[in-house]
């Protein structure tokens, strides 16, 4: 039997446990860092897409794959941003 690490209880303390599925609270600094950096990365992805979109003069597979990859990344970041902004901080 494996010894378990001592768990510390408290609202903003990371819990140490022997199991992988246990939820650990995140400090408020990281919550707000995600809430600010995710929309900024979404804006950066949109600006990159806007910069390369008019430059595609020919229709090779790379000219299609690049914007499609950026759109997929934007969708993922938008969903992540939406979930972070609606998540409970407790």
ZIFEN-V657304 format. One record per helix or strand of 2 or more residues. SS is the DSSP state (a for helix, b for strand). FROM is the first residue (numbers start at 1). TO is the last residue. If there is no record, write none. Layout:
ss,from,to
SS,FROM,TO
SS,FROM,TO
This chain:
ss,from,to
a,28,53
a,61,86
